[in-house]
Each structure stands twice: as structure tokens, then as C-alpha cells.
Amino acid sequence: MLRKSAIIFLLSVFIFEANFCFSFDIRINKKDTTQKLSGFYMGVSFGSYFANKNTAGFYNGSGVNNLKAAIIGTPYNYQAIRQNFDGKDFFVDTNSLPKNMKYDAAISVGFHIRKIFKNQISFFLESYYSKLKAADYITIVVDDHSTQISEPVIRKYPIIGQEERLDLNLGISKTFTNKKINPYFEFGVNMNNVKVLKSEVQIEGLTYSIVSYNNAYYNISQGGIGFGLFAGTGLEMILNKKLFLNVGANFSYKKIHLGDNDKYFLNTIIYTKLILSGLLFFGENSN
């Protein structure tokens, strides 16, 4: 369902950008589409970010942001939650903490700059920014003796994590054929920065942060910088020598600096890019 929504989103953006371009009376003719692009180009990108689920487990309450320590080991939170349970005792079932948390697909926006050479090879630098959310449920066991049953009451509550990611890609791209629509392939190195925005649990309509006490007290950001490699492919639609669209996918194999993670995982971005000649910003383009 998420992937279907992402495809619909990208098609909508693509149609919007095409309508936007043509509303400015950009004329496409055979000469434009059979000439090779060259020079400096800049642009923006919109797309969907599909993050690897392996780092989402950082938010399941078992690590440095410990659920039990936050709501049982913190007297204020414990008493507030106990009051919502009508004074009944409770405990966190740590054996039932989420083991398969996943990120939702997220909107990705970015900036792109490249130098295109006459052999249809280009060097580029681009950025992608996304806000990612992971959510699942934790189990709290309430000792409810008023029910006159031997089994305690089991309740489920959402546990949520949110982070922001900034990716920087430095790469090489090669466009094949010389028509109106051309396939391309790209690859390069990735640097990424992740910052945890929230790690929390919602119980009986109230939200409790489970960020570790030391990090919260000293305002220490969780996350950091990681590195990796990427490769991508897609189709390039030339509107004229000063404007073209790229629709494609970027696959990055990278380390995300989150908690104790020291592994590399595959992450995917599906995007559409609107790229314009530097001529429109800085004057005559150098070919």
C-alpha cells in the first residue's frame, strides 16, 4: 500500500512539473531533443524515501532509550500512569517489546547541481532530506483485581520514534542514447546525517518521552554521520537544452549512525527531478 501511494505521489509530481513547464510556453522540437546537453545545471527533487527497517529497532524501548527505565524507573511517570489505571499496579512486559519495527515511507525533497560534458557524462552533487517515522505497540500488564479473575489485564499502547535524515551524494552519471527520453545510470559515494527527533510511548491519551535521562538532561543529540555507496537508474526527459526531467530510483548501501548500529543496509529513494540550465541563474552557459 505504501509503495502504491509512493508511485501515485511521484506520478502526480511528474504531471504537475510537466504542466508547470509547459505553462511557461517551453517549446519542444526535434532539434532540442537530438542535441546533447552540456554545461552547468541545477534543480530540485521530490520523491519517497523507503528506509531499511533494521535501524527502526532503535525505537523499540530496549536500548539506550529504555521503556522500563522511563515509565517504571521514573517516579513521576510511574505515578501518573498508575493514576490513569485507577491506582492499580502495572509493569512493562519486556519480553513483548517490538522485534520487527518498520519505517513508514517518507516524503523526500532535495537539491541537485551537476556539470554535464558533451560525451553525456556528468559529475553531480545532490542532497535529500526526509523525516522518518517508526511505530509499533508495547504491552503493559495491569493488576486488576476488581475483575475477579486470576489473569491480569493486558493492554497495548503505541511506541513511536521519529528522526530526520540528510543524505549527500557525490557521483557520476552516464546518459545513453540521444533522444527525447533517454535511460541513464549513476553511482558514487554517500554521506548521511541522522538526528533523533522523538522516542516516546503513548499511554491512555498521554505521551511520555523515553529518551534516556542523560541525553535529555544534557540536551545531547542522538544520531550522527555515516557513509556508504549508492547507485541509481532512471529515465531522462529532455524538454529543451535548458530544462529536463529525471524520473528514477536511488539505491544506497550505507551505515546509519543510530545507537550501536555498525552495519550497512540498503535504503531506497524513488524520485523525480526538475533540472534547469545554469544559464537561467548565472548567465550564458559555458559549453
Buried (B, 14 or more C-beta within 10 A) or exposed (E): EEEEEBEEBBEEBBEEBBEEBEEEEBEBEEEBBEEBBBBBBBBBBBBBBBBBEBBBBBBBBBBBBBBBBBBBEBEEBBEBBBEBBEEBEBBBEBEBBBEEBBBBBBEBBBBBBBBBEEEBEBBBBBBBBBBBBBBBBBBBBBEBEEEEEEEBBEBEBEBBBBBBBBBBBEBEBEBEEEEBEBBBBBBBBBBBBBBBBBBBBBBEEEEBBBBBEEBBEEEEEBBBEBEBBBBBBBEBBBBBBBBBBBBBBBBBBBBBBBBEBEEBBBBBBBBBBBBBBBBEEEEEBEE
